């Protein structure tokens, strides 16, 4: 292998693919980046066997070939280079790579290519596309509700539920709260069938990182998505992300959404967010290192009273103006669960629907009519 490429191009690619490196693996090959020079491009790839990320950059290829180079040292060197052009060349019968820049040279010993887990069946035929801004915003608004507890692995991912060729529902839950959003998709295959897939949160977070780090003004740029029985892939620009799906049956999310509403509240999102932020300071004091805290909300007339207390610190009482329809209600929540959704959704006004002090509350937003957030209350005496 022998090639030259631009330093900024390869530095950005290394920064992207190194996110899927198994840094703590006992297998040396999983700590490497696979470099493949072919045609007029250099492809960089890494994997920990569950997540695989590859990125292609332009290069002047004098000799095609592949090497598996130690990711940590190679990435750090590329980051520290000031040259615009970098030359890579295999030496010692492909057992090492020589990196040339300015008047200097660095030699890296390579891992054995045969130890690298090549993806036998890529299955990279997309079934639909979606605008990157739409997908990025949906990941931000939905995936935060996925569980962090791997004792129930199904709940650690986000459900992609395609019921019709042009509509996909994203769902995430940790059993205490649930997010749901409907988004428009563009079918690529004419015979696209209903399909449900649970995508690991890590894969979506890396995809979102790639999208937000490579924004495009071209409205025609799309994220291509392919789903098979055991894998999912996303292609955005020159980056390709493969991930194993989470196996299992996702809970029937529509069954937990209340059908009868007894109280409806409309208010300014900024008012509610500010009050909850202040109340959570006191509520968090009694959580002993855990995240969140109990805040009590009393809805009566045209105001909402927000109350939190701590035996050690004190108490806080907040009052915000609202528009109320229905019964008065007193209900308590984990403040973190409320603030998480208020940070995730950008909307001036919010509508909260209650079905009683022990039933889930629904949060809906003025500018997001295709989005729903459900949260369970905390029983209070």
N, C-alpha and C positions, 0 to 999 in steps of 0.2 A: 504494500500500500504506500502510495506517495501522493501528496496533495498539498495545496495551499488554500487558505481560507481567511476571511476577515476575523480579527480578534473579537470584535463586538458580537458577531454572529455566533461564533462557537461558545463564547462566554454565556450568552443568553440561553443557548441550547443546553449547555451543561447545567445551568441553574434550574432549568425546567425538568430535565430527566433525572437529576439526582434526588428528586423528591420520592422516587419509587425504589431507591436503593435500600437493601436490607443491611443496615449498618451494623447490627448486632448478630448477624448470621454467622455460624461456624463455617459456612461454605464460602470460600474466597471469591468465587465467580459472581456471587450475588452482591459483592461489594464493588463490582466493576461497571464501567460503561462500555457498551459494545459500539465500536466505531466501524461503519461500513461505507467505503468509498465506491461509488458506482455511477457511471455516466457523468453528470455534471453536478452531483450533489454528494454531501456527506450526511449520513444518518446516524444519530446518536440514540442509544436505547439502554434502558435499565429496567430491572424487575426484581421484586421480592417474591415472585411466583403468584401473588394475589393481585398485585397492581403492576401494570407495565406501561411505561411512557416512552414514546419515541418522538424525535424532532428532527426535521430535515433542514439543512442549510445549503446555500450555493457554495460550490468549491471548484477549483481547477484541479481535476484529477489526472495525474500523470500515470498512475498505476492503481488499478482497482484492487480491493482486498478488504479484509476485516481483521480487527484486533480487539482484545478485551483488556482495557487499561484500568488501573486502580483509580476509582472515582475521586476519592478525597484529595490525594496529592495532585492529580491532574487538574481537577477543578480549581484548587487553590492557586496553582501556577498560572492557569489561564486568566484568572481574576486579577492577578498581580501584574500581568504584562501591560506594557504601555504601547507596544507596537501595533500598527494597524493590520499587519499581515502575519500569519503564523504558518509555518511549514511543518507537516507531520510526515514521517517516513519510517517504515519498518526496517529493522536491522536484525542481525543475528538470526537469520532464517525465520523471521516473524516472532521471535521470542521477546523482542523489545521494540519500543517506539522512541524515535529521536524527535524532539521538539526543537525546531530552530527559530530563533528570533534575534533581530539585530545582529550582533556578532557573538551570540551566546548559544549554548546547546544544553538541553537536559535530556537524559535518557531514563525512560521508565521501563522496568521489567513488566511483562504482560502476564495475565492469567491464561490458563489453557482454554481455548475456544470450545473444546469439546465438553467442558463442564458447564457451559452457559445453557440454561433451559430455553431452547428455541420454541416459539409458539407454533405447534404443528398445524393446527387448524385456526387460521386467523379469523375467519367468519366476519370479514370487514365489509360486508355488503350492506349499506345503510337502508333502513326501511322508512325513515322520515327525517326531515330537517326542521330546524327551529332557529329563530333569530337569536343571536348570542345574548343580546340585552334582555330578552324575555326569559331565556333559560337562566341567566345569571341572577336576575331579580327573583325568579321563582326559587332557586336554590337558597338564596338568602332568606326568603320569607318562610320557607317550609322546613328545611333540614335542621334548623336549630332545635326543633322539638323532638328529634330522634333521641333514643336512649343512649346513655354512655355506659350502661351496664351490660356487659357481654354474657351475662348469665342467660339473657334472652336475646340471642343474636338477631332474630327477625326484627326486633324493634330498634336495632342500631342503624338501620338503613332507611332510605326513602323509597316509597312505593311509586313506580311509574305505572299507572293504570290506564291503558289505551282501550277505550270502549268503542270508539268510532274512528274512522280513518283520519279525521281532522281534529280530534279532541283528545287531550291527555290530562289526567288528574294526577297531581303529585300529592302524596300524603306522608306525614311523619307523626309518630306518637311515641311517648315513653310510658304510656298508661295513665299518666296524670294530666296530660294535655294532648291536644291533637291539632295539627295544621292541615288544611286542604286547599288546593288551588287548581283551577281549571285553566289550561293554556291551549292556544291554537297551535297545531303542528301542520306541516306540509308533507303529505304522504309521497314517498318516492316509488314504492311498489303499489301497483294498482290493486292487488289482492291482499292488502294488509289486513290481518285478522286481529280480533281483540286479544290483547296480551297484557300480562301483569308481571313486573320484574321488580325485585327489591335491590336497589343499588346501594352499596356500602357508602357511608358518609364520607369516608376518606377519599374515595374516587370523585365524588361530587365536589368536595372541597378543593381538590387539585384541579379539576376542570374549571371551577370558578376562578381559581387563581390564574390559570392560563388566559381565560376570557378577559378578566379585568386588567391583566398585564399586557394585553395585546388588542386594545380597542381599535375598531375600524370605522371610518366614516362611510364606507360602502354599504348601502342598505341591502345589497344582494349577497353579502357574506352571511353564510349560515353555518350552524353546527350540525354536522351529519351524525346520526345516531343509528346504531345497529344493535339488535337484541337477539340473542339465540337462547337455547335452553339453559346454558350455564354461564354465558359471558355477555358483557355489554361493551361497546366501544363508542368513543366520541372522537370525531375529527374536527378540529378547528384550525384553519390555516395550515401550517406545516407541522402541527402537533397532533399525535394520535395517542389516545389513552384507552387501554384495555383493562377490564376489571372482571374478576369473578363475581357472579351474582350471589346473594344470600339465599340459601335454599330454605323453603318452608312456605306455609300458608299464612298470608298476612291477615290480621283481624278484619272483620267486616265493619269498616269505619262508618258507614252511613247509619248503622243501627244505633250508635251511641249519640247521635245528634237529636236533641229534644225536638219534639213536634209541636208541643203546646208552650206558648210563651205567656207569662203572667205580668212581666214588667219589662218595659223598654226604656232605655236611657240613651240620649244623644248629648254629646258634649264636645268641647274642643280637645283635640289630642294633646296639644301643648299643656293645657291646664292639668289634665290627668297625669301626664308624664312628670311634670314638675312636682306635683303633690306626692306622687308615689316615690319619687327619688328621695324627697325629704323624709317621708315616713319610713322608708326602708332603712335609713341610717339608724333609726331607733330599733326597728324590728329586727335588724340583723344582729344586734348586740347579744341577744339571748340564744343565738343559733350555735354557739360554741364551735366556730370554724366551718359550719355548713353554710351553703349559699342560700340567700333569701331571708325570709322572716315573715311572720304572720301580720297581715294588715286587715283591719275590719272596715267594711264599707257599709254605711247606712244611707239608703236612698229614701228620701221623703220630700214631699212637696216638689220644689224645683231646685233642690240642692243635694249634693252627695257629700257626706261626712266621711273622711278617711282618718282612721285612728290606729295607732300602734303604740306599744308600751314595752319597757324593759325594766325589770326589777332593779338592775344595777345603774342604768343610765337615766331613765325617766319616761316621758310619754310625749306624743305629738298628736295634735288634732288639726286637720285640714278641712276646709270647706270649699267646694268648687260649684259654680252654677251649672245646671243641667236642664234638659227638657225631658220630662218624665211622662210616660203613659202607663197606666196600670197600677198595680198594688205597690205599697211601700215594702221595702225588704232590707234585712240585715244579713250580711254574708261576709265570709272571710276567705282570703286567698294567700298563697305564698307570693310575696311581692316580686320575687324573681320571675315567676311565670307571667306576671302582668307586664313587667318592664321589658322582658325579652321580645314580646310581640310588638310593643310600642316602638322599640328600636328598629325592628325589622321592616316595618311598613311605613312608608312616607305618605301620610294623609292628614289633612287639616282637621277632619272631624271623624269621630268614632261612634258607632252604635253598639250598645251592649244589651243583650237579651237574656233575661233571667227566667227560670222556671221554678224558682223556690230556693230557699237557703241551703238545701242539700243537693241540688241538682246542678249539672254543668251549666256554665255561662258561655254564651256565644259572643265573640267579638267580630264585628264587621266594620268595614271602612268605606268612606264615601267614595274615594277614588279607586277602590279595589272591589268591585262588585262580584268578582269571580273568586274571592278569597274568604276563608273562614277560619277562625281560631276558637277552639273549645278548650276550656280549662275547668278542672274539678275544684270545688270549694273545699275548705278545711272546716271540719266540725268544731264549733265553738260552744262553750257553756253559757 
